[in-house]
Amino acid sequence: MQEAKGYEGLGVYQRTRSLLKPMHELALRFPDYEKFDLASQIRRANKSIPANIAEGYAKRRSGKEFAFYLTNAMGSANEMEVHLQIAHELGYISPEEQARSGQEYAIIGKQLNRLIAYWRSQTPTRAN
């Protein structure tokens, strides 16, 4: 795997950034009583993914350390899949929106999993 030029060059980071606005707009459509519950959780989990990638990249002193932050990002991607399922079950989003968005977060999870495996395999002295 070729190392990207900074975290912004990582495909998974770019994919997560492309979902920020659509997911924010989706959450804004939820009923007012969800404003501080499901909508808030979606906005926080969605923002957490690129934030963890960036933070981990900045703090990486070893591949294992970066992988820790990537694992946190993967947890948030999985959380987004569940939040989208719940939003669909509660009738806030259509089956198509849930399927399309859920698939995006599944891809992000796979990308993060590959990145985690790569960085865990790197020597402890790897830092740029």
MOPAC internal coordinates of N, CA, C and O (Angstrom, degrees):
PM7 1SCF
backbone

  N    0.0000 0     0.00 0     0.00 0    0    0    0
  C    1.4599 1     0.00 0     0.00 0    1    0    0
  C    1.5279 1   108.35 1     0.00 0    2    1    0
  O    1.2310 1   121.20 1   -51.74 1    3    2    1
  N    1.3077 1   115.31 1   128.26 1    3    2    1
  C    1.4613 1   120.67 1   179.27 1    5    3    2
  C    1.5163 1   109.87 1   -81.52 1    6    5    3
  O    1.2310 1   120.93 1   -46.07 1    7    6    5
  N    1.3159 1   115.84 1   133.93 1    7    6    5
  C    1.4664 1   119.87 1  -178.96 1    9    7    6
  C    1.5274 1   109.97 1   -73.92 1   10    9    7
  O    1.2310 1   120.86 1   -45.94 1   11   10    9
  N    1.3118 1   115.95 1   134.06 1   11   10    9
  C    1.4599 1   122.40 1   179.54 1   13   11   10
  C    1.5224 1   109.97 1   -77.49 1   14   13   11
  O    1.2310 1   121.11 1   -17.46 1   15   14   13
  N    1.3104 1   115.48 1   162.54 1   15   14   13
  C    1.4591 1   121.47 1   175.89 1   17   15   14
  C    1.5159 1   109.16 1   -83.43 1   18   17   15
  O    1.2310 1   120.61 1   -90.64 1   19   18   17
  N    1.3206 1   116.44 1    89.36 1   19   18   17
  C    1.4525 1   121.34 1  -178.46 1   21   19   18
  C    1.5170 1   111.11 1    76.35 1   22   21   19
  O    1.2310 1   121.07 1   -10.53 1   23   22   21
  N    1.2969 1   115.56 1   169.47 1   23   22   21
  C    1.4692 1   120.31 1  -178.03 1   25   23   22
  C    1.5125 1   111.93 1   -64.52 1   26   25   23
  O    1.2310 1   119.86 1   150.25 1   27   26   25
  N    1.3461 1   117.88 1   -29.75 1   27   26   25
  C    1.4630 1   120.72 1  -178.89 1   29   27   26
  C    1.5255 1   112.51 1   -66.69 1   30   29   27
  O    1.2310 1   120.43 1   161.09 1   31   30   29
  N    1.3323 1   116.79 1   -18.91 1   31   30   29
  C    1.4575 1   120.88 1   177.72 1   33   31   30
  C    1.5134 1   113.59 1   -85.87 1   34   33   31
  O    1.2310 1   120.07 1   173.64 1   35   34   33
  N    1.3155 1   117.46 1    -6.36 1   35   34   33
  C    1.4561 1   120.73 1   179.79 1   37   35   34
  C    1.5295 1   109.89 1   -76.65 1   38   37   35
  O    1.2310 1   120.64 1   -49.67 1   39   38   37
  N    1.3209 1   116.38 1   130.33 1   39   38   37
  C    1.4616 1   121.24 1  -179.70 1   41   39   38
  C    1.5156 1   112.52 1   -57.37 1   42   41   39
  O    1.2310 1   120.52 1   141.26 1   43   42   41
  N    1.3221 1   116.62 1   -38.74 1   43   42   41
  C    1.4648 1   120.13 1  -179.15 1   45   43   42
  C    1.5271 1   110.80 1   -66.80 1   46   45   43
  O    1.2310 1   120.17 1   144.08 1   47   46   45
  N    1.3172 1   117.27 1   -35.92 1   47   46   45
  C    1.4678 1   120.19 1   176.95 1   49   47   46
  C    1.5303 1   109.65 1   -65.22 1   50   49   47
  O    1.2310 1   120.84 1   134.92 1   51   50   49
  N    1.3091 1   116.00 1   -45.08 1   51   50   49
  C    1.4602 1   120.52 1  -179.64 1   53   51   50
  C    1.5333 1   111.13 1   -62.36 1   54   53   51
  O    1.2310 1   120.63 1   139.67 1   55   54   53
  N    1.3387 1   116.40 1   -40.33 1   55   54   53
  C    1.4683 1   120.16 1   179.27 1   57   55   54
  C    1.5281 1   110.25 1   -64.38 1   58   57   55
  O    1.2310 1   120.25 1   137.24 1   59   58   57
  N    1.3274 1   117.12 1   -42.76 1   59   58   57
  C    1.4681 1   119.53 1  -179.22 1   61   59   58
  C    1.5292 1   111.00 1   -66.01 1   62   61   59
  O    1.2310 1   120.63 1   141.47 1   63   62   61
  N    1.3052 1   116.41 1   -38.53 1   63   62   61
  C    1.4700 1   119.90 1   178.51 1   65   63   62
  C    1.5173 1   111.24 1   -63.90 1   66   65   63
  O    1.2310 1   120.35 1   144.58 1   67   66   65
  N    1.3333 1   116.93 1   -35.42 1   67   66   65
  C    1.4668 1   119.65 1  -179.38 1   69   67   66
  C    1.5257 1   112.18 1   -68.62 1   70   69   67
  O    1.2310 1   119.90 1   163.02 1   71   70   69
  N    1.3207 1   117.79 1   -16.98 1   71   70   69
  C    1.4662 1   121.45 1  -179.43 1   73   71   70
  C    1.5223 1   113.19 1   -95.60 1   74   73   71
  O    1.2310 1   119.76 1   171.22 1   75   74   73
  N    1.3263 1   118.07 1    -8.78 1   75   74   73
  C    1.4600 1   119.97 1  -176.11 1   77   75   74
  C    1.5325 1   112.73 1   -58.49 1   78   77   75
  O    1.2310 1   120.31 1   125.57 1   79   78   77
  N    1.3082 1   117.02 1   -54.43 1   79   78   77
  C    1.4666 1   120.02 1  -176.48 1   81   79   78
  C    1.5349 1   111.96 1   -67.72 1   82   81   79
  O    1.2310 1   119.13 1   132.93 1   83   82   81
  N    1.3431 1   119.27 1   -47.07 1   83   82   81
  C    1.4679 1   117.75 1   179.62 1   85   83   82
  C    1.5350 1   113.60 1   -59.37 1   86   85   83
  O    1.2310 1   120.04 1   141.62 1   87   86   85
  N    1.3171 1   117.52 1   -38.38 1   87   86   85
  C    1.4602 1   119.82 1  -179.67 1   89   87   86
  C    1.5320 1   111.47 1   -72.62 1   90   89   87
  O    1.2310 1   120.61 1   144.96 1   91   90   89
  N    1.3251 1   116.44 1   -35.04 1   91   90   89
  C    1.4628 1   120.36 1   175.93 1   93   91   90
  C    1.5302 1   109.41 1   -63.13 1   94   93   91
  O    1.2310 1   120.83 1   133.64 1   95   94   93
  N    1.3298 1   116.02 1   -46.36 1   95   94   93
  C    1.4617 1   120.36 1   179.77 1   97   95   94
  C    1.5217 1   111.36 1   -64.23 1   98   97   95
  O    1.2310 1   120.35 1   142.61 1   99   98   97
  N    1.3276 1   116.93 1   -37.39 1   99   98   97
  C    1.4581 1   121.24 1   177.23 1  101   99   98
  C    1.5260 1   110.14 1   -61.66 1  102  101   99
  O    1.2310 1   120.29 1   133.97 1  103  102  101
  N    1.3263 1   117.05 1   -46.03 1  103  102  101
  C    1.4770 1   121.32 1  -179.05 1  105  103  102
  C    1.5248 1   111.64 1   -65.07 1  106  105  103
  O    1.2310 1   120.09 1   148.98 1  107  106  105
  N    1.3121 1   117.43 1   -31.02 1  107  106  105
  C    1.4659 1   120.62 1   179.34 1  109  107  106
  C    1.5285 1   112.42 1   -66.67 1  110  109  107
  O    1.2310 1   120.18 1   160.14 1  111  110  109
  N    1.3163 1   117.26 1   -19.86 1  111  110  109
  C    1.4724 1   121.41 1   179.74 1  113  111  110
  C    1.5286 1   112.62 1   -80.82 1  114  113  111
  O    1.2310 1   120.24 1   168.03 1  115  114  113
  N    1.3238 1   117.14 1   -11.97 1  115  114  113
  C    1.4631 1   120.23 1  -177.13 1  117  115  114
  C    1.5249 1   110.34 1   -67.40 1  118  117  115
  O    1.2310 1   120.29 1   -22.16 1  119  118  117
  N    1.3354 1   117.05 1   157.84 1  119  118  117
  C    1.4731 1   119.93 1   177.88 1  121  119  118
  C    1.5306 1   111.39 1   -58.83 1  122  121  119
  O    1.2310 1   120.87 1   -25.54 1  123  122  121
  N    1.3118 1   115.94 1   154.46 1  123  122  121
  C    1.4651 1   121.68 1  -178.97 1  125  123  122
  C    1.5242 1   112.57 1   -54.61 1  126  125  123
  O    1.2310 1   119.98 1   142.73 1  127  126  125
  N    1.3258 1   117.64 1   -37.27 1  127  126  125
  C    1.4639 1   119.20 1  -177.78 1  129  127  126
  C    1.5257 1   112.74 1   -69.11 1  130  129  127
  O    1.2310 1   119.71 1   168.16 1  131  130  129
  N    1.3347 1   118.16 1   -11.84 1  131  130  129
  C    1.4713 1   121.66 1   175.66 1  133  131  130
  C    1.5339 1   111.93 1   -94.17 1  134  133  131
  O    1.2310 1   120.40 1   176.82 1  135  134  133
  N    1.3170 1   116.84 1    -3.18 1  135  134  133
  C    1.4632 1   121.81 1  -175.67 1  137  135  134
  C    1.5273 1   112.88 1   -51.72 1  138  137  135
  O    1.2310 1   120.09 1   137.44 1  139  138  137
  N    1.3356 1   117.44 1   -42.56 1  139  138  137
  C    1.4595 1   120.78 1  -177.32 1  141  139  138
  C    1.5252 1   112.53 1  -103.63 1  142  141  139
  O    1.2310 1   120.74 1  -168.60 1  143  142  141
  N    1.3207 1   116.18 1    11.40 1  143  142  141
  C    1.4593 1   119.97 1  -179.52 1  145  143  142
  C    1.5280 1   109.20 1  -120.36 1  146  145  143
  O    1.2310 1   119.88 1    76.20 1  147  146  145
  N    1.3199 1   117.84 1  -103.80 1  147  146  145
  C    1.4592 1   121.08 1  -173.81 1  149  147  146
  C    1.5297 1   112.37 1   -61.56 1  150  149  147
  O    1.2310 1   120.08 1   137.02 1  151  150  149
  N    1.3189 1   117.45 1   -42.98 1  151  150  149
  C    1.4709 1   120.05 1  -179.95 1  153  151  150
  C    1.5253 1   110.63 1   -61.04 1  154  153  151
  O    1.2310 1   120.62 1   137.05 1  155  154  153
  N    1.3163 1   116.42 1   -42.95 1  155  154  153
  C    1.4641 1   121.31 1   178.90 1  157  155  154
  C    1.5325 1   110.98 1   -64.55 1  158  157  155
  O    1.2310 1   120.59 1   138.07 1  159  158  157
  N    1.3312 1   116.47 1   -41.93 1  159  158  157
  C    1.4687 1   120.16 1   179.50 1  161  159  158
  C    1.5211 1   110.93 1   -63.40 1  162  161  159
  O    1.2310 1   120.36 1   140.43 1  163  162  161
  N    1.3308 1   116.92 1   -39.57 1  163  162  161
  C    1.4631 1   120.76 1   178.38 1  165  163  162
  C    1.5233 1   110.35 1   -63.98 1  166  165  163
  O    1.2310 1   120.66 1   134.35 1  167  166  165
  N    1.3123 1   116.35 1   -45.65 1  167  166  165
  C    1.4762 1   118.95 1  -179.24 1  169  167  166
  C    1.5260 1   111.12 1   -63.47 1  170  169  167
  O    1.2310 1   120.17 1   137.97 1  171  170  169
  N    1.3336 1   117.29 1   -42.03 1  171  170  169
  C    1.4675 1   120.30 1  -178.91 1  173  171  170
  C    1.5249 1   111.99 1   -68.73 1  174  173  171
  O    1.2310 1   119.91 1   133.77 1  175  174  173
  N    1.3245 1   117.78 1   -46.23 1  175  174  173
  C    1.4634 1   120.81 1  -179.27 1  177  175  174
  C    1.5272 1   110.53 1   -63.44 1  178  177  175
  O    1.2310 1   120.83 1   139.92 1  179  178  177
  N    1.3276 1   116.01 1   -40.08 1  179  178  177
  C    1.4598 1   121.20 1  -179.47 1  181  179  178
  C    1.5319 1   111.74 1   -63.31 1  182  181  179
  O    1.2310 1   120.55 1   137.94 1  183  182  181
  N    1.3182 1   116.56 1   -42.06 1  183  182  181
  C    1.4703 1   121.02 1   179.21 1  185  183  182
  C    1.5246 1   111.74 1   -73.58 1  186  185  183
  O    1.2310 1   120.69 1   153.03 1  187  186  185
  N    1.3093 1   116.28 1   -26.97 1  187  186  185
  C    1.4650 1   121.31 1  -177.02 1  189  187  186
  C    1.5265 1   112.75 1   -66.17 1  190  189  187
  O    1.2310 1   120.29 1   149.64 1  191  190  189
  N    1.3162 1   117.05 1   -30.36 1  191  190  189
  C    1.4674 1   119.82 1  -175.86 1  193  191  190
  C    1.5316 1   111.15 1   -64.01 1  194  193  191
  O    1.2310 1   118.84 1   120.75 1  195  194  193
  N    1.3397 1   119.82 1   -59.25 1  195  194  193
  C    1.4691 1   118.18 1   179.81 1  197  195  194
  C    1.5317 1   112.39 1   -66.20 1  198  197  195
  O    1.2310 1   120.31 1   149.51 1  199  198  197
  N    1.3421 1   117.01 1   -30.49 1  199  198  197
  C    1.4676 1   119.90 1   179.55 1  201  199  198
  C    1.5263 1   110.54 1   -64.52 1  202  201  199
  O    1.2310 1   119.84 1   137.86 1  203  202  201
  N    1.3320 1   117.90 1   -42.14 1  203  202  201
  C    1.4641 1   120.73 1   178.51 1  205  203  202
  C    1.5209 1   111.93 1   -67.42 1  206  205  203
  O    1.2310 1   120.47 1   143.16 1  207  206  205
  N    1.3233 1   116.70 1   -36.84 1  207  206  205
  C    1.4688 1   119.86 1   177.09 1  209  207  206
  C    1.5276 1   109.39 1   -62.26 1  210  209  207
  O    1.2310 1   120.65 1   132.19 1  211  210  209
  N    1.3280 1   116.37 1   -47.81 1  211  210  209
  C    1.4693 1   120.65 1  -178.87 1  213  211  210
  C    1.5229 1   111.57 1   -65.21 1  214  213  211
  O    1.2310 1   120.17 1   135.35 1  215  214  213
  N    1.3257 1   117.27 1   -44.65 1  215  214  213
  C    1.4669 1   120.44 1  -179.20 1  217  215  214
  C    1.5229 1   111.10 1   -63.95 1  218  217  215
  O    1.2310 1   120.81 1   135.50 1  219  218  217
  N    1.3172 1   116.05 1   -44.50 1  219  218  217
  C    1.4654 1   119.92 1   179.07 1  221  219  218
  C    1.5094 1   112.29 1   -62.85 1  222  221  219
  O    1.2310 1   120.56 1   140.87 1  223  222  221
  N    1.3192 1   116.53 1   -39.13 1  223  222  221
  C    1.4590 1   120.13 1   178.88 1  225  223  222
  C    1.5259 1   110.79 1   -63.72 1  226  225  223
  O    1.2310 1   120.93 1   138.57 1  227  226  225
  N    1.3150 1   115.83 1   -41.43 1  227  226  225
  C    1.4643 1   120.34 1  -179.23 1  229  227  226
  C    1.5231 1   112.02 1   -68.38 1  230  229  227
  O    1.2310 1   120.09 1   145.91 1  231  230  229
  N    1.3289 1   117.44 1   -34.09 1  231  230  229
  C    1.4616 1   121.36 1  -175.27 1  233  231  230
  C    1.5219 1   113.84 1   -96.26 1  234  233  231
  O    1.2310 1   120.14 1  -178.69 1  235  234  233
  N    1.3287 1   117.34 1     1.31 1  235  234  233
  C    1.4608 1   118.78 1  -174.26 1  237  235  234
  C    1.5270 1   110.86 1   -64.42 1  238  237  235
  O    1.2310 1   121.31 1   -58.80 1  239  238  237
  N    1.2849 1   115.09 1   121.20 1  239  238  237
  C    1.4538 1   122.35 1   172.33 1  241  239  238
  C    1.5203 1   108.37 1  -113.66 1  242  241  239
  O    1.2310 1   122.12 1   163.57 1  243  242  241
  N    1.3171 1   113.55 1   -16.43 1  243  242  241
  C    1.4546 1   121.06 1   176.32 1  245  243  242
  C    1.5177 1   107.90 1  -151.10 1  246  245  243
  O    1.2310 1   121.41 1   -17.37 1  247  246  245
  N    1.3084 1   114.91 1   162.63 1  247  246  245
  C    1.4505 1   119.01 1   176.83 1  249  247  246
  C    1.5085 1   111.67 1   -61.42 1  250  249  247
  O    1.2310 1   120.93 1   143.33 1  251  250  249
  N    1.3288 1   115.82 1   -36.67 1  251  250  249
  C    1.4624 1   120.58 1  -178.73 1  253  251  250
  C    1.5313 1   110.65 1   -65.01 1  254  253  251
  O    1.2310 1   120.45 1   142.00 1  255  254  253
  N    1.3236 1   116.75 1   -38.00 1  255  254  253
  C    1.4650 1   120.50 1   179.78 1  257  255  254
  C    1.5341 1   110.92 1   -66.56 1  258  257  255
  O    1.2310 1   120.33 1   135.95 1  259  258  257
  N    1.3290 1   116.98 1   -44.05 1  259  258  257
  C    1.4620 1   120.42 1   177.73 1  261  259  258
  C    1.5251 1   109.57 1   -63.31 1  262  261  259
  O    1.2310 1   120.35 1   139.65 1  263  262  261
  N    1.3161 1   116.93 1   -40.35 1  263  262  261
  C    1.4657 1   121.39 1   179.62 1  265  263  262
  C    1.5261 1   111.46 1   -59.98 1  266  265  263
  O    1.2310 1   120.15 1   147.25 1  267  266  265
  N    1.3293 1   117.33 1   -32.75 1  267  266  265
  C    1.4684 1   121.11 1   177.43 1  269  267  266
  C    1.5320 1   110.28 1   -59.18 1  270  269  267
  O    1.2310 1   120.11 1   133.25 1  271  270  269
  N    1.3272 1   117.40 1   -46.75 1  271  270  269
  C    1.4622 1   121.30 1  -179.99 1  273  271  270
  C    1.5220 1   111.01 1   -69.55 1  274  273  271
  O    1.2310 1   120.59 1   143.42 1  275  274  273
  N    1.3216 1   116.48 1   -36.58 1  275  274  273
  C    1.4630 1   119.67 1   176.89 1  277  275  274
  C    1.5211 1   110.87 1   -64.44 1  278  277  275
  O    1.2310 1   120.79 1   144.95 1  279  278  277
  N    1.3323 1   116.10 1   -35.05 1  279  278  277
  C    1.4640 1   120.54 1   176.78 1  281  279  278
  C    1.5237 1   110.31 1   -65.42 1  282  281  279
  O    1.2310 1   120.05 1   140.67 1  283  282  281
  N    1.3217 1   117.51 1   -39.33 1  283  282  281
  C    1.4681 1   120.88 1   175.14 1  285  283  282
  C    1.5304 1   110.65 1   -62.10 1  286  285  283
  O    1.2310 1   120.90 1   138.45 1  287  286  285
  N    1.3372 1   115.88 1   -41.55 1  287  286  285
  C    1.4635 1   120.26 1   178.13 1  289  287  286
  C    1.5284 1   110.28 1   -63.02 1  290  289  287
  O    1.2310 1   120.39 1   139.60 1  291  290  289
  N    1.3338 1   116.86 1   -40.40 1  291  290  289
  C    1.4550 1   120.44 1   178.94 1  293  291  290
  C    1.5307 1   110.65 1   -64.55 1  294  293  291
  O    1.2310 1   120.45 1   142.25 1  295  294  293
  N    1.3168 1   116.74 1   -37.75 1  295  294  293
  C    1.4634 1   120.12 1   175.99 1  297  295  294
  C    1.5197 1   111.22 1   -59.89 1  298  297  295
  O    1.2310 1   120.39 1   138.79 1  299  298  297
  N    1.3230 1   116.85 1   -41.21 1  299  298  297
  C    1.4656 1   120.55 1   178.80 1  301  299  298
  C    1.5264 1   111.16 1   -68.74 1  302  301  299
  O    1.2310 1   119.91 1   144.82 1  303  302  301
  N    1.3329 1   117.78 1   -35.18 1  303  302  301
  C    1.4673 1   120.70 1   176.49 1  305  303  302
  C    1.5267 1   110.14 1   -64.51 1  306  305  303
  O    1.2310 1   120.54 1   137.72 1  307  306  305
  N    1.3212 1   116.57 1   -42.28 1  307  306  305
  C    1.4671 1   120.49 1   176.77 1  309  307  306
  C    1.5267 1   110.42 1   -64.54 1  310  309  307
  O    1.2310 1   120.79 1   140.52 1  311  310  309
  N    1.3206 1   116.09 1   -39.48 1  311  310  309
  C    1.4579 1   121.21 1   177.37 1  313  311  310
  C    1.5315 1   110.29 1   -60.01 1  314  313  311
  O    1.2310 1   120.42 1   139.24 1  315  314  313
  N    1.3256 1   116.81 1   -40.76 1  315  314  313
  C    1.4617 1   120.71 1   178.79 1  317  315  314
  C    1.5219 1   111.10 1   -62.20 1  318  317  315
  O    1.2310 1   120.03 1   139.68 1  319  318  317
  N    1.3293 1   117.54 1   -40.32 1  319  318  317
  C    1.4634 1   119.94 1   178.10 1  321  319  318
  C    1.5274 1   110.33 1   -59.24 1  322  321  319
  O    1.2310 1   120.29 1   136.25 1  323  322  321
  N    1.3261 1   117.05 1   -43.75 1  323  322  321
  C    1.4667 1   121.44 1  -179.85 1  325  323  322
  C    1.5297 1   110.54 1   -67.36 1  326  325  323
  O    1.2310 1   119.82 1   135.99 1  327  326  325
  N    1.3177 1   117.95 1   -44.01 1  327  326  325
  C    1.4665 1   120.95 1   179.22 1  329  327  326
  C    1.5323 1   110.61 1   -59.92 1  330  329  327
  O    1.2310 1   120.56 1   140.67 1  331  330  329
  N    1.3246 1   116.54 1   -39.33 1  331  330  329
  C    1.4652 1   120.31 1   178.93 1  333  331  330
  C    1.5267 1   111.19 1   -67.40 1  334  333  331
  O    1.2310 1   120.30 1   142.03 1  335  334  333
  N    1.3256 1   117.04 1   -37.97 1  335  334  333
  C    1.4662 1   120.48 1   176.09 1  337  335  334
  C    1.5338 1   110.06 1   -62.55 1  338  337  335
  O    1.2310 1   120.96 1   136.01 1  339  338  337
  N    1.3178 1   115.77 1   -43.99 1  339  338  337
  C    1.4723 1   120.73 1   179.46 1  341  339  338
  C    1.5309 1   110.01 1   -63.36 1  342  341  339
  O    1.2310 1   120.71 1   134.59 1  343  342  341
  N    1.3316 1   116.25 1   -45.41 1  343  342  341
  C    1.4678 1   120.31 1   179.93 1  345  343  342
  C    1.5293 1   110.29 1   -59.05 1  346  345  343
  O    1.2310 1   120.60 1   141.01 1  347  346  345
  N    1.3144 1   116.45 1   -38.99 1  347  346  345
  C    1.4668 1   119.66 1   177.69 1  349  347  346
  C    1.5288 1   110.55 1   -67.45 1  350  349  347
  O    1.2310 1   120.45 1   133.24 1  351  350  349
  N    1.3339 1   116.74 1   -46.76 1  351  350  349
  C    1.4637 1   120.59 1  -178.90 1  353  351  350
  C    1.5333 1   112.27 1   -60.87 1  354  353  351
  O    1.2310 1   120.75 1   149.12 1  355  354  353
  N    1.3208 1   116.17 1   -30.88 1  355  354  353
  C    1.4667 1   120.39 1   179.43 1  357  355  354
  C    1.5311 1   112.26 1   -86.99 1  358  357  355
  O    1.2310 1   120.60 1   178.22 1  359  358  357
  N    1.3256 1   116.45 1    -1.78 1  359  358  357
  C    1.4544 1   121.01 1   176.72 1  361  359  358
  C    1.5112 1   115.28 1    82.71 1  362  361  359
  O    1.2310 1   119.94 1  -162.48 1  363  362  361
  N    1.3364 1   117.72 1    17.52 1  363  362  361
  C    1.4669 1   120.77 1  -179.27 1  365  363  362
  C    1.5208 1   112.56 1   -85.36 1  366  365  363
  O    1.2310 1   120.49 1   155.31 1  367  366  365
  N    1.3307 1   116.67 1   -24.69 1  367  366  365
  C    1.4628 1   120.43 1   178.57 1  369  367  366
  C    1.5305 1   108.44 1  -134.55 1  370  369  367
  O    1.2310 1   121.20 1   -23.44 1  371  370  369
  N    1.3168 1   115.32 1   156.56 1  371  370  369
  C    1.4596 1   120.97 1  -178.35 1  373  371  370
  C    1.5356 1   110.70 1   -76.88 1  374  373  371
  O    1.2310 1   120.70 1   -18.42 1  375  374  373
  N    1.3272 1   116.26 1   161.58 1  375  374  373
  C    1.4693 1   118.84 1   175.87 1  377  375  374
  C    1.5327 1   111.94 1   -57.89 1  378  377  375
  O    1.2310 1   120.59 1   144.09 1  379  378  377
  N    1.3294 1   116.47 1   -35.91 1  379  378  377
  C    1.4659 1   120.44 1   179.84 1  381  379  378
  C    1.5291 1   111.47 1   -66.86 1  382  381  379
  O    1.2310 1   120.74 1   137.57 1  383  382  381
  N    1.3372 1   116.19 1   -42.43 1  383  382  381
  C    1.4693 1   119.81 1   178.07 1  385  383  382
  C    1.5223 1   110.57 1   -63.10 1  386  385  383
  O    1.2310 1   120.71 1   137.82 1  387  386  385
  N    1.3175 1   116.24 1   -42.18 1  387  386  385
  C    1.4597 1   120.24 1   179.94 1  389  387  386
  C    1.5226 1   110.68 1   -64.59 1  390  389  387
  O    1.2310 1   120.46 1   135.37 1  391  390  389
  N    1.3158 1   116.73 1   -44.63 1  391  390  389
  C    1.4666 1   120.55 1  -178.57 1  393  391  390
  C    1.5315 1   110.94 1   -65.16 1  394  393  391
  O    1.2310 1   120.70 1   132.68 1  395  394  393
  N    1.3187 1   116.26 1   -47.32 1  395  394  393
  C    1.4738 1   120.98 1  -177.46 1  397  395  394
  C    1.5304 1   110.88 1   -64.76 1  398  397  395
  O    1.2310 1   120.47 1   132.07 1  399  398  397
  N    1.3107 1   116.71 1   -47.93 1  399  398  397
  C    1.4694 1   120.38 1  -178.75 1  401  399  398
  C    1.5200 1   111.00 1   -70.02 1  402  401  399
  O    1.2310 1   120.73 1   138.17 1  403  402  401
  N    1.3235 1   116.22 1   -41.83 1  403  402  401
  C    1.4625 1   119.65 1   177.92 1  405  403  402
  C    1.5128 1   112.00 1   -59.32 1  406  405  403
  O    1.2310 1   120.96 1   141.04 1  407  406  405
  N    1.3311 1   115.77 1   -38.96 1  407  406  405
  C    1.4703 1   120.13 1   178.26 1  409  407  406
  C    1.5343 1   110.73 1   -64.22 1  410  409  407
  O    1.2310 1   120.25 1   140.94 1  411  410  409
  N    1.3203 1   117.12 1   -39.06 1  411  410  409
  C    1.4662 1   120.39 1   177.96 1  413  411  410
  C    1.5333 1   110.82 1   -60.36 1  414  413  411
  O    1.2310 1   120.36 1   136.25 1  415  414  413
  N    1.3240 1   116.92 1   -43.75 1  415  414  413
  C    1.4646 1   119.90 1  -179.34 1  417  415  414
  C    1.5183 1   111.74 1   -72.38 1  418  417  415
  O    1.2310 1   119.85 1   151.35 1  419  418  417
  N    1.3253 1   117.90 1   -28.65 1  419  418  417
  C    1.4656 1   120.66 1   173.84 1  421  419  418
  C    1.5247 1   110.00 1   -66.20 1  422  421  419
  O    1.2310 1   120.29 1   139.50 1  423  422  421
  N    1.3303 1   117.05 1   -40.50 1  423  422  421
  C    1.4710 1   121.19 1   177.04 1  425  423  422
  C    1.5192 1   109.71 1   -64.26 1  426  425  423
  O    1.2310 1   120.35 1   136.24 1  427  426  425
  N    1.3193 1   116.93 1   -43.76 1  427  426  425
  C    1.4688 1   121.16 1   177.97 1  429  427  426
  C    1.5257 1   109.76 1   -58.45 1  430  429  427
  O    1.2310 1   120.43 1   135.80 1  431  430  429
  N    1.3219 1   116.79 1   -44.20 1  431  430  429
  C    1.4587 1   120.53 1   178.04 1  433  431  430
  C    1.5144 1   112.25 1   -58.67 1  434  433  431
  O    1.2310 1   120.31 1   137.45 1  435  434  433
  N    1.3306 1   117.01 1   -42.55 1  435  434  433
  C    1.4708 1   121.19 1   178.45 1  437  435  434
  C    1.5283 1   110.86 1   -65.80 1  438  437  435
  O    1.2310 1   120.56 1   137.61 1  439  438  437
  N    1.3277 1   116.53 1   -42.39 1  439  438  437
  C    1.4677 1   119.86 1   178.10 1  441  439  438
  C    1.5204 1   110.51 1   -61.82 1  442  441  439
  O    1.2310 1   120.78 1   135.76 1  443  442  441
  N    1.3201 1   116.11 1   -44.24 1  443  442  441
  C    1.4633 1   119.87 1   179.61 1  445  443  442
  C    1.5245 1   110.90 1   -64.74 1  446  445  443
  O    1.2310 1   119.98 1   140.39 1  447  446  445
  N    1.3117 1   117.64 1   -39.61 1  447  446  445
  C    1.4562 1   121.45 1   179.18 1  449  447  446
  C    1.5249 1   110.96 1   -60.28 1  450  449  447
  O    1.2310 1   120.53 1   136.47 1  451  450  449
  N    1.3300 1   116.59 1   -43.53 1  451  450  449
  C    1.4765 1   120.21 1   177.66 1  453  451  450
  C    1.5321 1   111.14 1   -65.22 1  454  453  451
  O    1.2310 1   120.85 1   139.32 1  455  454  453
  N    1.3180 1   115.98 1   -40.68 1  455  454  453
  C    1.4632 1   120.62 1   179.35 1  457  455  454
  C    1.5280 1   110.96 1   -65.94 1  458  457  455
  O    1.2310 1   120.61 1   139.67 1  459  458  457
  N    1.3151 1   116.44 1   -40.33 1  459  458  457
  C    1.4682 1   120.97 1   177.63 1  461  459  458
  C    1.5233 1   110.17 1   -60.88 1  462  461  459
  O    1.2310 1   120.54 1   133.13 1  463  462  461
  N    1.3076 1   116.57 1   -46.87 1  463  462  461
  C    1.4724 1   120.51 1   179.69 1  465  463  462
  C    1.5288 1   110.78 1   -60.32 1  466  465  463
  O    1.2310 1   120.89 1   137.81 1  467  466  465
  N    1.3216 1   115.91 1   -42.19 1  467  466  465
  C    1.4687 1   119.83 1   178.92 1  469  467  466
  C    1.5253 1   110.97 1   -62.17 1  470  469  467
  O    1.2310 1   120.23 1   129.25 1  471  470  469
  N    1.3240 1   117.16 1   -50.75 1  471  470  469
  C    1.4594 1   120.28 1  -175.34 1  473  471  470
  C    1.5223 1   113.14 1   -69.76 1  474  473  471
  O    1.2310 1   120.24 1   149.84 1  475  474  473
  N    1.3172 1   117.14 1   -30.16 1  475  474  473
  C    1.4629 1   119.84 1   175.49 1  477  475  474
  C    1.5171 1   111.43 1   -67.07 1  478  477  475
  O    1.2310 1   120.52 1   153.45 1  479  478  477
  N    1.3143 1   116.61 1   -26.55 1  479  478  477
  C    1.4559 1   120.60 1  -178.91 1  481  479  478
  C    1.5300 1   112.84 1   -82.61 1  482  481  479
  O    1.2310 1   120.08 1   170.86 1  483  482  481
  N    1.3169 1   117.45 1    -9.14 1  483  482  481
  C    1.4625 1   121.31 1  -178.11 1  485  483  482
  C    1.5345 1   110.95 1   -78.02 1  486  485  483
  O    1.2310 1   121.26 1   -25.44 1  487  486  485
  N    1.3164 1   115.19 1   154.56 1  487  486  485
  C    1.4664 1   120.66 1  -179.39 1  489  487  486
  C    1.5235 1   110.24 1   -68.58 1  490  489  487
  O    1.2310 1   119.96 1   -27.89 1  491  490  489
  N    1.3354 1   117.69 1   152.11 1  491  490  489
  C    1.4717 1   122.10 1  -177.85 1  493  491  490
  C    1.5287 1   114.26 1   -61.23 1  494  493  491
  O    1.2310 1   119.06 1   161.37 1  495  494  493
  N    1.3095 1   119.39 1   -18.63 1  495  494  493
  C    1.4677 1   120.97 1  -176.95 1  497  495  494
  C    1.4985 1   113.03 1   -91.23 1  498  497  495
  O    1.2310 1   119.32 1  -176.45 1  499  498  497
  N    1.3273 1   118.89 1     3.55 1  499  498  497
  C    1.4573 1   121.89 1  -176.74 1  501  499  498
  C    1.5312 1   110.44 1   -72.81 1  502  501  499
  O    1.2310 1   120.92 1   -65.56 1  503  502  501
  N    1.3064 1   115.85 1   114.44 1  503  502  501
  C    1.4752 1   121.92 1   174.29 1  505  503  502
  C    1.5100 1   107.22 1  -161.57 1  506  505  503
  O    1.2310 1   120.51 1   -44.92 1  507  506  505
  N    1.3135 1   116.63 1   135.08 1  507  506  505
  C    1.4731 1   120.39 1  -179.27 1  509  507  506
  C    1.4952 1   109.55 1  -102.97 1  510  509  507
  O    1.2310 1   120.10 1   180.00 1  511  510  509

